[in-house]
Amino acid sequence: MLKTRFMHYLAAGAAVLVVTGANAQTFVESEPNDSKAAANNVLMGTGNFTAIQGNSTSSTGAGLDYFRVQTTGDALGIYRHRLVLTTQGTAGHTATIRGLSQTGAAFGPWDGSTVGTPTATEVAAQTGSTATTPPRFVQWYGFGKREQIDYRVTGTSSTSADYIASYERMTITPRDIGDYEMGTITINFVGQTTLDTDIWVYDANLNPIRGYGSDDESIHNGGAGTTLQSRLRRDYGLGRYYIAVGRFNLALDQGSPCDDDFRTGSMLEYPNAVLSSSSATTTTLASFQMIDANGTTDIVGDAFGPYDVNWYCFDVVPEPTSMVALGAGLLALAARRRRK
């Protein structure tokens, strides 16, 4: 039976935290901080630092300014974090969030455990762009769990004035896309969008589930292996789940599962943070389907701004026959109690 239900876009209510003036605290760069191993540690958020100040006039040696940025803890939720890079002098700095390359798992059917592993090779997981508004910002997401990222700024011979990286935080409300039956559920973007999607599923506590990610569909997850859209077929127990939907590359500390068609995307080094590397803005919707034992639900997806990750949540519920059996059991118990 084919069940079609359209879920329409719902703008998330959100508040942006930007601290300025007397309440702002700026961390001033301390040399040497020319590598990840020598990075300055910066705790950012309310009651802590809200900006970073430094100076870089090259992209090598002492011009490499590394900061290990940790956000303050908060209630469990989804938070978007930004560092916006500006200068009073000549623009030309480059900001990146650092990551690691990945050794891909051997291609094959999902076995419940086989995923890729990070290498020791440092890469740029995300690079700030001059074409975004505002320019030269980087962005990542966390869950109030004191997430860490490695942030790097480089300059050129023209960038002699100090730079400022200002911190912002926004609370994100995921869009509820309904209830689905316990068992095998497929999240399918193939034929629903032309975007190069990349997704990951999180549990009720906003922990990424090992192997529950998809960059490109493949012959091992029910696809043809010829497109750049995501398709994820996995088993689900009862409870709430969250889907992070980004444009390629979605990076977190999890390796790609063995049934993904692309398994060598860059990863983040530390747990809980997640980001998209795509700086493009698109009006194309990343629509998808939720397929369970009862049929197919069509979800009208959302567009993307630079580095956006769109968030959805759904609940997995018992199959109807289980609910009927439970109801019958409760009625029988009530009848026995009345006879006493």
Secondary structure, 3 states (H helix, E strand, C coil): CCCCCCECCCCCCCCEECCCHHHCCEEECCCCCCCCCCCEEEEECCCCECEEEECCCCCCHHHCEEEEEEECCCCCCEEEEEEEEEECCCCCCEEEEEEEEEECCCCCCCCCCCECEEEEEEEEEEECCCCCCCCCEEEEEECCCCCEEEEEEECCCCCCCCEEEEEEEEEECCEEEEEEECEEEEEECCCCCCCCEEEEEECCCCCEEEEEEECCCCHHHCCCCCCCCCEEEEEECCEEEEEEEEECCEECCCCCECCCCCCCCCECCCCCCEEECCCCCECCCCCEEEEECCEEEEECCCCECCCCEEEEEEEEECCHHHHHHHHHHHHHHHHHHHHC
